[in-house]
């Protein structure tokens, strides 16, 4: 039994802050939450960890990222429009996938994130091996992770008329493209389902690791594959997470292909038989938003990524106004190119304010819900994840109050508005998942983070070069031409 004592405990979004509160933890679960004196008398033998300079909240949930502990910028891909940016990433083979993912997990833990959804991602090497390394890295770091088993069967270079697109490329680029590349992901629906089977069994004894399907997005996945993966997801009770209407080019393709709402097309395919969440949704139509609410599709906003990759801000004010369930992710492309989740949440909260004298926008409690309960739904975690109640997993964060204090050392009882306005990742004093302290202000934590940063960075320089710069530039020019035609 451990008792974490804090200046305030805020057990859940919308809950009352408890002054001189504490959370009692037995093994990996919350045993009690309340005033320190009361809880202490119930569990007199419990070891007390004193965090009286901090406020304890449920752990933050990063509901969309790709395990890139080194941001795309550090991997050598500068910000660009989404499609040319994706094309640039094909230049190199994988870095040390375990180290890069481990670093992503360490960065998240250091920033108060206790759970995450790892969206579809492949470095274009053996996908089965990539997935195994990814899951091992999250497991060893001790972060709760829902790992998407990715799938894609079309739109590799361009969303449509790929043969024409390739034919229009300069000869050198065409020749370079003929070099056979490994199939992305498992290569077939049956192979993807077999991977789900295999990975679930292999990591069956890792209580923090679960799997979901990650069909990449409407322009990348055939109708038959959507139906088959959703059916299997529903049968197994696992989730399905995909990218949705992220860029102007995707929006144009979807409009043409679906003749209206993309979510309505996915509904016809039976996708919502499974639990679903989608990322971005920058170009969702009114009908898409209505369907997201009706079908309980959680929309994960990635505002920094959208702004940086020339996609424009996500429609979070409108999603919020319409009562959609929205969560937040960093997409490993946060505004300041770090994993400071609290900063990204602040960006989200600012974008969710509708201009006008009525001052319409989410309340601090609603913002906290976005970061906790809604993140749990987006990552398909068990009911109640994201709140500190007896019986729930002991996933929590302690955030230092020093930067919210008045000069006399006082701090308002309801510190949440101040916290959301001012707190940064560096104010995180402790991160705990499943009852274990994973990050605190300890030398060993800083050393571990530095170690994985070193290993990950060293592996970047050793990557294989797959496409020369001229080929990539020719593909990018072709893509920019497509954009002009839309
Ligand atoms: Zn993404």
Boltz pocket constraint, residues with backbone or C-beta under 6 A from the ligand:
constraints:
  - pocket:
      binder: B
      contacts: [[A, 64], [A, 65], [A, 66], [A, 119], [A, 243], [A, 279], [A, 331]]
      max_distance: 6.0
